[in-house]
């Protein structure tokens, strides 16, 4: 036999039901990306796109998409703010069966192997895990530059040698 709920308990149940409906876990969402690998060099900027799709029967509202960066290589420090200046996006409502695409600019600030992925969460805290897309493998090669310390002796030595030879020629002609 079911016991009727007291007024406070009924109100609490309604509030909990309402808050979980308003802040739905992103279980009816999917996150996809336009590529799974990016190869670039240090100092260059790459662009990737993620698409968040609502597979549910209700509008997905109040969602936040967040870009995350991690290093596969131990000892490589990653400061995500250096990689992208706009890592958090507040999404417009996504209707049932609809989707939205977010373009992310990623600056390669460290050489190495990295993973970039997008996580989507509701603005209101829920206990459900975020919905994440597949990781994009980001391979950043070191940019080879000429060693200025190796050029300095050459840059100073050739003019000095020419000046020395010219002074020698002048001395010979003067005799």
C-alpha positions in Angstrom: 0.0 0.0 0.0 1.4 3.4 -1.0 1.6 6.2 1.5 0.7 9.6 0.3 3.6 12.1 0.4 3.5 15.0 2.8 3.3 18.5 1.3 7.0 19.2 1.9 8.1 15.8 0.4 5.8 16.3 -2.6 7.2 19.8 -3.2 10.7 18.5 -2.9 9.9 15.7 -5.4 8.5 18.2 -7.9 11.5 20.5 -7.5 13.9 17.6 -8.1 11.9 16.4 -11.1 11.8 19.9 -12.5 15.5 20.5 -12.0 16.5 17.2 -13.5 14.3 17.9 -16.5 15.7 21.4 -16.9 19.3 20.3 -16.5 19.1 17.0 -18.4 22.3 15.0 -18.4 23.7 15.0 -21.9 22.8 11.3 -22.5 20.7 12.2 -25.6 23.6 14.2 -27.1 26.4 13.1 -29.3 29.6 15.0 -30.0 31.5 14.4 -33.3 34.6 16.0 -34.8 35.6 16.8 -38.4 38.9 15.0 -38.1 40.7 12.7 -35.7 44.3 13.7 -36.5 46.0 17.0 -37.0 49.7 17.3 -37.9 51.2 20.8 -37.6 54.3 22.6 -36.5 55.2 24.8 -33.5 53.7 28.3 -33.8 51.0 27.4 -36.3 47.2 27.6 -35.8 44.8 24.8 -36.8 41.0 24.8 -37.0 38.8 21.9 -36.0 35.0 21.6 -35.8 32.8 19.8 -33.4 29.2 19.0 -34.0 26.8 18.5 -31.0 23.7 16.6 -32.0 20.5 16.3 -30.0 19.0 12.8 -30.4 16.3 13.5 -27.8 12.6 14.3 -28.1 13.0 17.7 -26.3 15.1 20.8 -27.0 18.5 20.5 -25.4 18.9 23.8 -23.6 21.5 25.4 -21.4 24.5 23.5 -22.7 28.2 24.4 -22.4 30.9 23.0 -24.8 34.4 23.1 -23.6 37.7 22.4 -25.4 40.3 20.4 -23.5 44.0 19.8 -24.2 46.3 17.2 -22.7 49.8 15.9 -23.4 50.5 12.3 -24.1 54.2 13.0 -23.3 55.2 13.0 -19.6 56.9 16.2 -18.5 55.3 18.5 -21.1 53.4 21.3 -19.3 50.1 22.2 -21.0 48.4 25.5 -20.2 45.1 25.2 -22.1 44.6 29.0 -22.2 47.7 29.2 -24.4 46.3 26.7 -26.9 42.9 28.4 -27.5 41.6 31.8 -26.3 38.0 30.7 -26.5 37.8 27.2 -24.9 34.3 27.6 -23.4 31.2 28.2 -25.6 27.6 28.6 -24.3 25.4 26.9 -26.9 22.1 28.1 -28.2 19.2 25.7 -27.7 19.4 22.6 -29.9 16.0 21.4 -31.1 15.1 17.6 -31.2 17.0 16.0 -34.0 19.0 19.2 -34.6 22.7 20.0 -34.2 25.1 22.8 -33.8 28.7 23.1 -35.0 31.4 24.9 -33.1 34.7 25.9 -34.7 37.8 25.9 -32.5 41.1 27.6 -33.2 44.0 25.8 -31.7 47.5 27.4 -31.5 50.4 24.9 -31.4 52.5 26.2 -28.5 54.4 23.1 -27.5 56.0 20.4 -29.6 54.9 16.8 -28.9 51.9 14.6 -29.0 48.6 16.0 -27.6 44.9 15.1 -27.4 42.3 17.7 -28.0 38.6 16.9 -27.1 35.3 18.6 -26.6 33.1 18.0 -23.5 29.5 19.1 -23.3 27.8 19.7 -20.0 24.6 21.4 -18.9 24.9 24.8 -17.2 23.2 23.4 -14.1 25.2 20.8 -12.1 24.1 17.3 -12.5 25.7 14.0 -11.4 25.8 12.6 -15.0 29.2 12.6 -16.6 29.9 15.1 -19.5 29.3 13.9 -23.0 32.7 13.9 -24.8 33.6 13.6 -28.4 36.5 11.5 -29.8 40.0 12.7 -29.1 41.8 14.5 -31.9 45.4 13.5 -32.0 47.5 16.6 -32.4 51.1 16.0 -33.5 53.2 19.2 -33.2 56.6 19.1 -34.8 59.4 21.3 -33.7 60.1 24.2 -36.1 63.7 24.0 -37.3 65.4 27.4 -37.1 68.9 28.4 -38.0 71.1 28.6 -34.9 72.0 32.3 -34.5 75.0 31.3 -32.3 76.4 29.3 -35.2 75.9 32.3 -37.7 77.5 35.0 -35.6 81.1 34.0 -36.2 80.4 33.7 -39.9 78.5 37.0 -40.0 81.4 38.8 -38.2 84.3 36.8 -39.7 83.6 37.4 -43.4 83.5 41.2 -43.2 86.5 41.2 -40.9 88.4 39.0 -43.4 87.4 41.2 -46.3 88.5 44.3 -44.4 91.8 42.7 -43.6 92.4 41.7 -47.3 91.4 45.2 -48.5 93.8 46.8 -46.0 96.6 44.4 -47.2 95.9 45.4 -50.8 96.1 49.1 -49.9 99.4 48.6 -48.1 100.9 46.7 -51.1 99.8 49.4 -53.6 101.3 52.1 -51.4 104.8 50.7 -51.6 
